Amino acid sequence: MNKYKKVVASDLDGTIVKKGNIISESCKEMIKDFMKKTNNSFTIVTGRNYFSAVQHIVDLGITLPVIATNGTSVINPVTNEYVAQLHFSNEEGNKILDVIYETNLEFYLLNDFKIYTLRNNRFADEDKNKEHGFRILLEDCMNFYDSREKLYHAIKTEVKGTFCSLNITCYDNKEKEYALNLLKQFDVEILEFFWDNHWTLEIYKKGAGKDWGLRALAKYLNISEDDLYVFGDEFNDYPMFKNFKNTYAMGNAIEGIKKLAKEVILPIDEDGVGVKIHQLLKEF
Protein backbone atom coordinates (compact mmCIF):
# COMPACT_ATOMS: atom_id res chain seq x y z
CA MET A 1 0.00 0.00 0.00
CA ASN A 2 1.35 3.43 -0.93
CA LYS A 3 2.18 5.83 1.87
CA TYR A 4 0.65 8.63 -0.20
CA LYS A 5 -2.55 8.50 -2.26
CA LYS A 6 -2.35 11.98 -3.73
CA VAL A 7 0.09 14.90 -3.51
CA VAL A 8 -0.18 18.66 -4.00
CA ALA A 9 2.75 20.30 -5.81
CA SER A 10 2.72 24.09 -5.77
CA ASP A 11 4.86 26.63 -7.57
CA LEU A 12 6.43 29.30 -5.35
CA ASP A 13 6.71 32.77 -6.91
CA GLY A 14 3.36 34.27 -7.85
CA THR A 15 1.56 31.20 -6.53
CA ILE A 16 2.24 31.14 -2.79
CA VAL A 17 5.24 33.51 -2.54
CA LYS A 18 4.39 37.21 -2.87
CA LYS A 19 6.57 40.22 -3.61
CA GLY A 20 9.09 40.62 -0.85
CA ASN A 21 9.67 36.84 -0.92
CA ILE A 22 6.97 36.13 1.67
CA ILE A 23 4.19 33.62 2.11
CA SER A 24 1.26 35.21 3.91
CA GLU A 25 0.74 33.90 7.43
CA SER A 26 -2.83 32.91 6.56
CA CYS A 27 -1.72 30.87 3.53
CA LYS A 28 1.13 29.35 5.50
CA GLU A 29 -1.25 28.21 8.24
CA MET A 30 -3.68 26.72 5.72
CA ILE A 31 -0.87 24.78 4.05
CA LYS A 32 0.41 23.50 7.39
CA ASP A 33 -3.10 22.47 8.43
CA PHE A 34 -3.54 20.63 5.12
CA MET A 35 -0.24 18.83 5.66
CA LYS A 36 -1.25 17.84 9.17
CA LYS A 37 -4.46 16.28 7.86
CA THR A 38 -2.89 14.51 4.85
CA ASN A 39 0.35 12.98 6.12
CA ASN A 40 2.35 15.95 4.76
CA SER A 41 1.07 15.45 1.20
CA PHE A 42 2.32 18.85 0.02
CA THR A 43 5.48 19.85 -1.80
CA ILE A 44 6.78 22.57 -4.10
CA VAL A 45 7.72 22.59 -7.78
CA THR A 46 9.74 25.70 -8.50
CA GLY A 47 12.00 27.29 -11.06
CA ARG A 48 14.29 28.34 -8.22
CA ASN A 49 17.44 26.42 -7.42
CA TYR A 50 17.25 24.55 -4.14
CA PHE A 51 19.45 26.99 -2.21
CA SER A 52 17.04 29.85 -2.94
CA ALA A 53 13.91 27.83 -2.14
CA VAL A 54 15.05 26.13 1.04
CA GLN A 55 13.93 28.94 3.37
CA HIS A 56 10.30 28.30 2.34
CA ILE A 57 10.76 24.54 2.51
CA VAL A 58 11.95 24.91 6.10
CA ASP A 59 9.28 27.46 7.04
CA LEU A 60 6.50 25.20 5.78
CA GLY A 61 8.01 22.05 7.26
CA ILE A 62 7.93 20.13 3.97
CA THR A 63 9.21 16.57 4.22
CA LEU A 64 8.31 15.21 0.78
CA PRO A 65 10.93 15.51 -1.96
CA VAL A 66 10.80 18.98 -3.51
CA ILE A 67 11.17 19.79 -7.19
CA ALA A 68 13.61 22.63 -7.84
CA THR A 69 15.69 24.18 -10.63
CA ASN A 70 12.86 24.26 -13.16
CA GLY A 71 12.04 20.60 -12.63
CA THR A 72 15.55 19.21 -13.07
CA SER A 73 16.25 18.55 -9.38
CA VAL A 74 14.17 16.37 -7.06
CA ILE A 75 15.64 16.65 -3.58
CA ASN A 76 14.85 15.11 -0.20
CA PRO A 77 14.70 18.17 2.10
CA VAL A 78 15.33 16.06 5.19
CA THR A 79 18.70 14.78 3.95
CA ASN A 80 19.48 17.40 1.25
CA GLU A 81 20.17 14.53 -1.15
CA TYR A 82 18.99 14.01 -4.72
CA VAL A 83 16.12 11.66 -5.42
CA ALA A 84 16.38 12.33 -9.16
CA GLN A 85 18.17 14.83 -11.40
CA LEU A 86 18.37 15.88 -15.04
CA HIS A 87 21.60 17.88 -15.14
CA PHE A 88 24.48 18.45 -17.52
CA SER A 89 27.37 16.11 -16.95
CA ASN A 90 30.58 17.89 -16.01
CA GLU A 91 31.85 17.42 -19.56
CA GLU A 92 28.64 18.75 -21.14
CA GLY A 93 28.56 21.77 -18.84
CA ASN A 94 32.17 22.65 -19.48
CA LYS A 95 31.72 22.53 -23.25
CA ILE A 96 28.98 25.14 -23.02
CA LEU A 97 30.99 27.17 -20.52
CA ASP A 98 34.02 27.23 -22.83
CA VAL A 99 32.00 28.63 -25.73
CA ILE A 100 30.40 31.33 -23.55
CA TYR A 101 33.75 32.31 -22.04
CA GLU A 102 35.22 32.98 -25.48
CA THR A 103 32.71 35.84 -25.85
CA ASN A 104 32.18 38.93 -23.71
CA LEU A 105 28.91 37.60 -22.31
CA GLU A 106 28.37 37.69 -18.55
CA PHE A 107 27.72 34.22 -17.15
CA TYR A 108 27.28 32.38 -13.87
CA LEU A 109 26.58 28.87 -12.62
CA LEU A 110 23.70 28.07 -10.32
CA ASN A 111 23.83 24.63 -8.76
CA ASP A 112 21.46 23.53 -6.04
CA PHE A 113 23.95 23.75 -3.20
CA LYS A 114 26.61 26.09 -4.63
CA ILE A 115 26.62 29.14 -6.86
CA TYR A 116 29.52 30.63 -8.80
CA THR A 117 29.08 34.21 -9.95
CA LEU A 118 30.64 37.62 -10.35
CA ARG A 119 30.60 39.89 -7.34
CA ASN A 120 28.19 42.28 -9.06
CA ASN A 121 25.49 39.59 -9.26
CA ARG A 122 22.25 40.19 -7.31
CA PHE A 123 23.04 37.27 -5.00
CA ALA A 124 26.03 39.23 -3.71
CA ASP A 125 23.91 42.29 -2.87
CA GLU A 126 23.18 41.84 0.85
CA ASP A 127 21.02 44.97 1.02
CA LYS A 128 18.86 43.82 -1.89
CA ASN A 129 18.60 40.34 -0.41
CA LYS A 130 17.36 41.82 2.87
CA GLU A 131 14.96 44.10 1.00
CA HIS A 132 13.43 41.10 -0.76
CA GLY A 133 13.45 38.88 2.33
CA PHE A 134 15.91 36.45 0.75
CA ARG A 135 17.70 34.22 3.25
CA ILE A 136 20.49 31.74 2.56
CA LEU A 137 20.23 28.76 4.89
CA LEU A 138 22.93 26.62 3.29
CA GLU A 139 26.44 27.24 4.60
CA ASP A 140 29.27 28.02 2.16
CA CYS A 141 26.78 28.31 -0.68
CA MET A 142 28.04 31.52 -2.26
CA ASN A 143 31.21 31.85 -4.34
CA PHE A 144 31.87 35.36 -5.70
CA TYR A 145 34.64 36.45 -8.07
CA ASP A 146 36.02 39.79 -9.26
CA SER A 147 36.51 38.89 -12.93
CA ARG A 148 35.18 36.59 -15.66
CA GLU A 149 38.57 34.92 -15.80
CA LYS A 150 38.60 34.04 -12.10
CA LEU A 151 34.99 32.88 -12.27
CA TYR A 152 35.67 30.70 -15.30
CA HIS A 153 38.72 29.02 -13.78
CA ALA A 154 36.93 28.47 -10.46
CA ILE A 155 34.11 26.64 -12.20
CA LYS A 156 36.55 24.61 -14.28
CA THR A 157 38.62 23.52 -11.28
CA GLU A 158 36.16 23.42 -8.37
CA VAL A 159 32.95 22.01 -9.87
CA LYS A 160 33.50 18.26 -9.94
CA GLY A 161 29.90 17.12 -10.22
CA THR A 162 27.04 18.07 -12.51
CA PHE A 163 25.94 21.48 -13.79
CA CYS A 164 22.31 22.30 -12.94
CA SER A 165 21.97 25.43 -15.04
CA LEU A 166 24.35 27.86 -16.69
CA ASN A 167 22.99 31.40 -16.87
CA ILE A 168 23.80 34.31 -19.17
CA THR A 169 22.98 37.94 -18.35
CA CYS A 170 22.07 40.14 -21.32
CA TYR A 171 21.60 43.88 -21.02
CA ASP A 172 19.75 44.51 -24.31
CA ASN A 173 17.94 42.61 -27.04
CA LYS A 174 20.94 42.63 -29.37
CA GLU A 175 23.07 40.89 -26.74
CA LYS A 176 20.26 38.42 -26.03
CA GLU A 177 19.89 37.50 -29.71
CA TYR A 178 23.65 37.07 -29.99
CA ALA A 179 23.63 34.69 -27.02
CA LEU A 180 20.68 32.70 -28.36
CA ASN A 181 22.38 32.29 -31.74
CA LEU A 182 25.59 31.22 -30.00
CA LEU A 183 23.73 28.51 -28.10
CA LYS A 184 22.10 27.01 -31.21
CA GLN A 185 25.09 24.70 -31.55
CA PHE A 186 23.94 22.90 -28.38
CA ASP A 187 20.81 20.76 -27.98
CA VAL A 188 19.56 22.43 -24.80
CA GLU A 189 16.49 23.97 -23.18
CA ILE A 190 16.59 27.75 -22.66
CA LEU A 191 14.29 29.88 -20.52
CA GLU A 192 14.27 33.66 -20.91
CA PHE A 193 13.43 35.97 -18.00
CA PHE A 194 13.34 39.78 -17.98
CA TRP A 195 13.89 41.21 -14.51
CA ASP A 196 15.56 44.29 -13.04
CA ASN A 197 16.21 45.80 -16.49
CA HIS A 198 18.09 42.84 -17.95
CA TRP A 199 17.50 39.47 -19.56
CA THR A 200 18.56 36.20 -17.99
CA LEU A 201 18.97 33.12 -20.18
CA GLU A 202 18.79 29.92 -18.14
CA ILE A 203 20.39 26.98 -19.95
CA TYR A 204 19.22 23.48 -19.03
CA LYS A 205 19.74 19.95 -20.26
CA LYS A 206 17.41 18.88 -23.08
CA GLY A 207 14.11 17.59 -21.68
CA ALA A 208 14.19 19.87 -18.65
CA GLY A 209 10.89 21.17 -17.34
CA LYS A 210 8.64 20.95 -14.34
CA ASP A 211 6.84 18.02 -15.97
CA TRP A 212 10.07 15.98 -15.79
CA GLY A 213 10.40 16.62 -12.07
CA LEU A 214 6.75 15.78 -11.40
CA ARG A 215 7.06 12.46 -13.24
CA ALA A 216 10.20 11.64 -11.28
CA LEU A 217 8.39 12.45 -8.03
CA ALA A 218 5.38 10.30 -8.96
CA LYS A 219 7.68 7.40 -9.79
CA TYR A 220 9.60 7.80 -6.53
CA LEU A 221 6.38 7.88 -4.47
CA ASN A 222 4.82 5.09 -6.55
CA ILE A 223 1.67 7.08 -7.30
CA SER A 224 -0.17 7.80 -10.53
CA GLU A 225 0.62 11.06 -12.33
CA ASP A 226 -3.13 11.73 -12.18
CA ASP A 227 -2.82 11.85 -8.40
CA LEU A 228 -0.63 14.95 -8.53
CA TYR A 229 -2.47 18.24 -8.04
CA VAL A 230 -0.39 21.11 -9.41
CA PHE A 231 -0.68 24.87 -8.91
CA GLY A 232 1.03 27.59 -10.94
CA ASP A 233 0.85 30.95 -12.63
CA GLU A 234 3.67 31.61 -15.12
CA PHE A 235 5.14 30.52 -18.45
CA ASN A 236 7.61 28.04 -16.93
CA ASP A 237 4.54 26.19 -15.61
CA TYR A 238 3.36 25.38 -19.16
CA PRO A 239 5.04 21.91 -19.23
CA MET A 240 3.09 20.70 -16.21
CA PHE A 241 -0.20 22.34 -17.25
CA LYS A 242 0.06 20.72 -20.69
CA ASN A 243 0.90 17.26 -19.37
CA PHE A 244 -0.99 16.78 -16.12
CA LYS A 245 -4.67 16.29 -15.39
CA ASN A 246 -5.25 18.15 -12.14
CA THR A 247 -3.99 21.67 -12.79
CA TYR A 248 -5.03 24.81 -10.94
CA ALA A 249 -4.19 28.28 -12.23
CA MET A 250 -3.98 31.24 -9.91
CA GLY A 251 -6.40 34.10 -10.51
CA ASN A 252 -3.31 36.20 -11.20
CA ALA A 253 -1.86 33.68 -13.69
CA ILE A 254 -1.05 34.51 -17.30
CA GLU A 255 -3.89 33.81 -19.74
CA GLY A 256 -2.19 30.83 -21.37
CA ILE A 257 -1.96 29.01 -18.05
CA LYS A 258 -5.58 29.83 -17.23
CA LYS A 259 -6.74 28.37 -20.55
CA LEU A 260 -4.94 25.08 -19.89
CA ALA A 261 -6.04 24.74 -16.26
CA LYS A 262 -8.66 22.38 -14.94
CA GLU A 263 -9.78 25.29 -12.77
CA VAL A 264 -8.88 28.93 -12.16
CA ILE A 265 -8.76 29.63 -8.44
CA LEU A 266 -8.45 32.72 -6.26
CA PRO A 267 -5.35 34.91 -6.79
CA ILE A 268 -2.31 34.83 -4.54
CA ASP A 269 -3.49 37.92 -2.63
CA GLU A 270 -6.54 35.93 -1.56
CA ASP A 271 -4.57 32.81 -0.58
CA GLY A 272 -5.84 30.84 -3.56
CA VAL A 273 -3.69 27.75 -2.93
CA GLY A 274 -4.53 27.54 0.77
CA VAL A 275 -8.25 27.90 0.11
CA LYS A 276 -8.31 25.38 -2.74
CA ILE A 277 -6.34 22.61 -1.06
CA HIS A 278 -8.78 22.72 1.86
CA GLN A 279 -11.64 22.33 -0.61
CA LEU A 280 -9.80 19.29 -1.98
CA LEU A 281 -9.22 17.65 1.41
CA LYS A 282 -11.98 15.08 0.89
CA GLU A 283 -10.07 13.71 -2.12
CA PHE A 284 -6.99 13.04 0.01
C-alpha positions as CSV (number, residue, x, y, z in Angstrom):
1,M,0.0,0.0,0.0
2,N,1.4,3.4,-0.9
3,K,2.2,5.8,1.9
4,Y,0.6,8.6,-0.2
5,K,-2.6,8.5,-2.3
6,K,-2.3,12.0,-3.7
7,V,0.1,14.9,-3.5
8,V,-0.2,18.7,-4.0
9,A,2.8,20.3,-5.8
10,S,2.7,24.1,-5.8
11,D,4.9,26.6,-7.6
12,L,6.4,29.3,-5.3
13,D,6.7,32.8,-6.9
14,G,3.4,34.3,-7.9
15,T,1.6,31.2,-6.5
16,I,2.2,31.1,-2.8
17,V,5.2,33.5,-2.5
18,K,4.4,37.2,-2.9
19,K,6.6,40.2,-3.6
20,G,9.1,40.6,-0.8
21,N,9.7,36.8,-0.9
22,I,7.0,36.1,1.7
23,I,4.2,33.6,2.1
24,S,1.3,35.2,3.9
25,E,0.7,33.9,7.4
26,S,-2.8,32.9,6.6
27,C,-1.7,30.9,3.5
28,K,1.1,29.3,5.5
29,E,-1.3,28.2,8.2
30,M,-3.7,26.7,5.7
31,I,-0.9,24.8,4.0
32,K,0.4,23.5,7.4
33,D,-3.1,22.5,8.4
34,F,-3.5,20.6,5.1
35,M,-0.2,18.8,5.7
36,K,-1.3,17.8,9.2
37,K,-4.5,16.3,7.9
38,T,-2.9,14.5,4.8
39,N,0.3,13.0,6.1
40,N,2.4,15.9,4.8
41,S,1.1,15.4,1.2
42,F,2.3,18.8,0.0
43,T,5.5,19.9,-1.8
44,I,6.8,22.6,-4.1
45,V,7.7,22.6,-7.8
46,T,9.7,25.7,-8.5
47,G,12.0,27.3,-11.1
48,R,14.3,28.3,-8.2
49,N,17.4,26.4,-7.4
50,Y,17.2,24.5,-4.1
51,F,19.4,27.0,-2.2
52,S,17.0,29.9,-2.9
53,A,13.9,27.8,-2.1
54,V,15.1,26.1,1.0
55,Q,13.9,28.9,3.4
56,H,10.3,28.3,2.3
57,I,10.8,24.5,2.5
58,V,12.0,24.9,6.1
59,D,9.3,27.5,7.0
60,L,6.5,25.2,5.8
61,G,8.0,22.0,7.3
62,I,7.9,20.1,4.0
63,T,9.2,16.6,4.2
64,L,8.3,15.2,0.8
65,P,10.9,15.5,-2.0
66,V,10.8,19.0,-3.5
67,I,11.2,19.8,-7.2
68,A,13.6,22.6,-7.8
69,T,15.7,24.2,-10.6
70,N,12.9,24.3,-13.2
71,G,12.0,20.6,-12.6
72,T,15.5,19.2,-13.1
73,S,16.3,18.5,-9.4
74,V,14.2,16.4,-7.1
75,I,15.6,16.7,-3.6
76,N,14.9,15.1,-0.2
77,P,14.7,18.2,2.1
78,V,15.3,16.1,5.2
79,T,18.7,14.8,4.0
80,N,19.5,17.4,1.3
81,E,20.2,14.5,-1.2
82,Y,19.0,14.0,-4.7
83,V,16.1,11.7,-5.4
84,A,16.4,12.3,-9.2
85,Q,18.2,14.8,-11.4
86,L,18.4,15.9,-15.0
87,H,21.6,17.9,-15.1
88,F,24.5,18.4,-17.5
89,S,27.4,16.1,-17.0
90,N,30.6,17.9,-16.0
91,E,31.9,17.4,-19.6
92,E,28.6,18.7,-21.1
93,G,28.6,21.8,-18.8
94,N,32.2,22.7,-19.5
95,K,31.7,22.5,-23.3
96,I,29.0,25.1,-23.0
97,L,31.0,27.2,-20.5
98,D,34.0,27.2,-22.8
99,V,32.0,28.6,-25.7
100,I,30.4,31.3,-23.6
101,Y,33.7,32.3,-22.0
102,E,35.2,33.0,-25.5
103,T,32.7,35.8,-25.9
104,N,32.2,38.9,-23.7
105,L,28.9,37.6,-22.3
106,E,28.4,37.7,-18.6
107,F,27.7,34.2,-17.1
108,Y,27.3,32.4,-13.9
109,L,26.6,28.9,-12.6
110,L,23.7,28.1,-10.3
111,N,23.8,24.6,-8.8
112,D,21.5,23.5,-6.0
113,F,23.9,23.8,-3.2
114,K,26.6,26.1,-4.6
115,I,26.6,29.1,-6.9
116,Y,29.5,30.6,-8.8
117,T,29.1,34.2,-9.9
118,L,30.6,37.6,-10.4
119,R,30.6,39.9,-7.3
120,N,28.2,42.3,-9.1
121,N,25.5,39.6,-9.3
122,R,22.3,40.2,-7.3
123,F,23.0,37.3,-5.0
124,A,26.0,39.2,-3.7
125,D,23.9,42.3,-2.9
126,E,23.2,41.8,0.8
127,D,21.0,45.0,1.0
128,K,18.9,43.8,-1.9
129,N,18.6,40.3,-0.4
130,K,17.4,41.8,2.9
131,E,15.0,44.1,1.0
132,H,13.4,41.1,-0.8
133,G,13.5,38.9,2.3
134,F,15.9,36.4,0.8
135,R,17.7,34.2,3.2
136,I,20.5,31.7,2.6
137,L,20.2,28.8,4.9
138,L,22.9,26.6,3.3
139,E,26.4,27.2,4.6
140,D,29.3,28.0,2.2
141,C,26.8,28.3,-0.7
142,M,28.0,31.5,-2.3
143,N,31.2,31.8,-4.3
144,F,31.9,35.4,-5.7
145,Y,34.6,36.5,-8.1
146,D,36.0,39.8,-9.3
147,S,36.5,38.9,-12.9
148,R,35.2,36.6,-15.7
149,E,38.6,34.9,-15.8
150,K,38.6,34.0,-12.1
151,L,35.0,32.9,-12.3
152,Y,35.7,30.7,-15.3
153,H,38.7,29.0,-13.8
154,A,36.9,28.5,-10.5
155,I,34.1,26.6,-12.2
156,K,36.6,24.6,-14.3
157,T,38.6,23.5,-11.3
158,E,36.2,23.4,-8.4
159,V,33.0,22.0,-9.9
160,K,33.5,18.3,-9.9
161,G,29.9,17.1,-10.2
162,T,27.0,18.1,-12.5
163,F,25.9,21.5,-13.8
164,C,22.3,22.3,-12.9
165,S,22.0,25.4,-15.0
166,L,24.3,27.9,-16.7
167,N,23.0,31.4,-16.9
168,I,23.8,34.3,-19.2
169,T,23.0,37.9,-18.3
170,C,22.1,40.1,-21.3
171,Y,21.6,43.9,-21.0
172,D,19.8,44.5,-24.3
173,N,17.9,42.6,-27.0
174,K,20.9,42.6,-29.4
175,E,23.1,40.9,-26.7
176,K,20.3,38.4,-26.0
177,E,19.9,37.5,-29.7
178,Y,23.6,37.1,-30.0
179,A,23.6,34.7,-27.0
180,L,20.7,32.7,-28.4
181,N,22.4,32.3,-31.7
182,L,25.6,31.2,-30.0
183,L,23.7,28.5,-28.1
184,K,22.1,27.0,-31.2
185,Q,25.1,24.7,-31.5
186,F,23.9,22.9,-28.4
187,D,20.8,20.8,-28.0
188,V,19.6,22.4,-24.8
189,E,16.5,24.0,-23.2
190,I,16.6,27.7,-22.7
191,L,14.3,29.9,-20.5
192,E,14.3,33.7,-20.9
193,F,13.4,36.0,-18.0
194,F,13.3,39.8,-18.0
195,W,13.9,41.2,-14.5
196,D,15.6,44.3,-13.0
197,N,16.2,45.8,-16.5
198,H,18.1,42.8,-17.9
199,W,17.5,39.5,-19.6
200,T,18.6,36.2,-18.0
201,L,19.0,33.1,-20.2
202,E,18.8,29.9,-18.1
203,I,20.4,27.0,-20.0
204,Y,19.2,23.5,-19.0
205,K,19.7,20.0,-20.3
206,K,17.4,18.9,-23.1
207,G,14.1,17.6,-21.7
208,A,14.2,19.9,-18.6
209,G,10.9,21.2,-17.3
210,K,8.6,21.0,-14.3
211,D,6.8,18.0,-16.0
212,W,10.1,16.0,-15.8
213,G,10.4,16.6,-12.1
214,L,6.8,15.8,-11.4
215,R,7.1,12.5,-13.2
216,A,10.2,11.6,-11.3
217,L,8.4,12.4,-8.0
218,A,5.4,10.3,-9.0
219,K,7.7,7.4,-9.8
220,Y,9.6,7.8,-6.5
221,L,6.4,7.9,-4.5
222,N,4.8,5.1,-6.5
223,I,1.7,7.1,-7.3
224,S,-0.2,7.8,-10.5
225,E,0.6,11.1,-12.3
226,D,-3.1,11.7,-12.2
227,D,-2.8,11.8,-8.4
228,L,-0.6,14.9,-8.5
229,Y,-2.5,18.2,-8.0
230,V,-0.4,21.1,-9.4
231,F,-0.7,24.9,-8.9
232,G,1.0,27.6,-10.9
233,D,0.8,31.0,-12.6
234,E,3.7,31.6,-15.1
235,F,5.1,30.5,-18.5
236,N,7.6,28.0,-16.9
237,D,4.5,26.2,-15.6
238,Y,3.4,25.4,-19.2
239,P,5.0,21.9,-19.2
240,M,3.1,20.7,-16.2
241,F,-0.2,22.3,-17.3
242,K,0.1,20.7,-20.7
243,N,0.9,17.3,-19.4
244,F,-1.0,16.8,-16.1
245,K,-4.7,16.3,-15.4
246,N,-5.2,18.2,-12.1
247,T,-4.0,21.7,-12.8
248,Y,-5.0,24.8,-10.9
249,A,-4.2,28.3,-12.2
250,M,-4.0,31.2,-9.9
251,G,-6.4,34.1,-10.5
252,N,-3.3,36.2,-11.2
253,A,-1.9,33.7,-13.7
254,I,-1.1,34.5,-17.3
255,E,-3.9,33.8,-19.7
256,G,-2.2,30.8,-21.4
257,I,-2.0,29.0,-18.0
258,K,-5.6,29.8,-17.2
259,K,-6.7,28.4,-20.6
260,L,-4.9,25.1,-19.9
261,A,-6.0,24.7,-16.3
262,K,-8.7,22.4,-14.9
263,E,-9.8,25.3,-12.8
264,V,-8.9,28.9,-12.2
265,I,-8.8,29.6,-8.4
266,L,-8.4,32.7,-6.3
267,P,-5.4,34.9,-6.8
268,I,-2.3,34.8,-4.5
269,D,-3.5,37.9,-2.6
270,E,-6.5,35.9,-1.6
271,D,-4.6,32.8,-0.6
272,G,-5.8,30.8,-3.6
273,V,-3.7,27.8,-2.9
274,G,-4.5,27.5,0.8
275,V,-8.2,27.9,0.1
276,K,-8.3,25.4,-2.7
277,I,-6.3,22.6,-1.1
278,H,-8.8,22.7,1.9
279,Q,-11.6,22.3,-0.6
280,L,-9.8,19.3,-2.0
281,L,-9.2,17.7,1.4
282,K,-12.0,15.1,0.9
283,E,-10.1,13.7,-2.1
284,F,-7.0,13.0,0.0
